[in-house]
């Protein structure tokens, strides 16, 4: 089924009836080339739509400013059609009267947004309860991001409607979680980020055991830990003014540490778990 819309325009020499036609697949927009002007000077269409230029004046052209089309010189009663297969802005002019200018703006189909979770990184381990932030990179190539909804194991935990589209979380209990984020653009298109798997663990008590001298200047100890959490080993010669001598992420349930500079007659050691990454 076709629909017809008409626009009545009066020019000094005639009355022009410009018709724009829509069909199921594509639309056609009409531009009148009168004496020394294009009417309308700007047309907005979609990809695969056409523009028809209709001459009511004489000795004019419609010529793309970038050489995409050139009607040649025509006179009243002639017409020229160009179909636009790509999105963009296409300025044109009359090559005989270069002050006559117009443009065609072509919009493509709405592109969905893109979104990724940038923090935390996949495989990150947190101490329970976890309080922190889920950060994203959300972009829309042909519009704007309206909102980002966050999920843990497919359960919604919050919606953010303003850039930079990060969500603060509090007191997440121990468990294994897959984080995802759903971005919605200003035209309603959506996209879901790749999942990011994290773990929240109940931290074990830190116990120092098996201390012994490897040599006169090397002292070794072992401490209990949670895999993936960070710990710091500190040393003092007087139980005051402890200073950190090693920081590492535990790779197992116990960590062996060697102080290769244990030169004092007596040293004290302590191990602490650092805050969540």
Steps between C-alpha positions, in 0.01 A plus 500: 500500500634840409438831676506838334573832666485830315652840559371804313756762405448822304773643272474807278445307180292203617347303782708191580362187668788309661414139590688275741420130473561225756486132418557196718871489415628852433385859475536766236541868584455777247701818464385780270767680298347842442673813374809526719403278796445143610178445693533366761876566524547222755353148486526227765449141384600143589746267331364365168254790467503717187490871426337629180591848378229663286582798277265799485778738405744469213872437460566353844668185629508294816864409549652323799775703665708182520422366152251230604241614244459759226171549324639716222321820393121467473203724442144533630307173489805275541584287805796308641508224765779380727473211747713518814647171612716623787449722802656846517455863406514577128526868399428602142469807279403625159816499292365785284394720792735393780324713761210251478579239765319220680570186700368150556540341843476121494446302820581134527323244720555553870816327618490338844734633768816324612588433861773323694574472869843651558522443875521261674715286275397140430617264774533768769457375858352722771474456874144471625300709536607682183441872471628665184403607150414339168634720221409488132586643161169571321488658152237564232629581152181665374339638812532504877484252785177536696570252781710207613351225715731279705454132585663242725419145390219645283341681798463876459690698763459855370449739209719802421375773265803730491854468370745356583247218573668350804314330786602500866432174681503433874530194722492234229518168689734211429425319177588463134349760273473579130466874443326634189374840390215582260529828306197670342538781245275799430310304233435199722765265358680288760816299539640284781864500605707182513477342842773561758545226760617599849519332840418640841654290780485493877857587603678240711675608822865581439728261684881520490675165534822307431746788563868417462835644385607380159835673556643776715324762287197308373192438710202302370142479616170365368158664537147390420314688227216500248594442138459825307512737798794734564720493808784708638788379717648763731815499716616689806802465727317643800127426464452858385531670163421192294587539133372297208755270341276290275158536335356221293181332384464156654506211254401239755366446850844552652788723395871449563692822555875547535655817637836519324616799702446381858827649621399622846544280803127508563204574272123491534268413212132550437274417207191693401237459234459803275170660409302364207659573160 
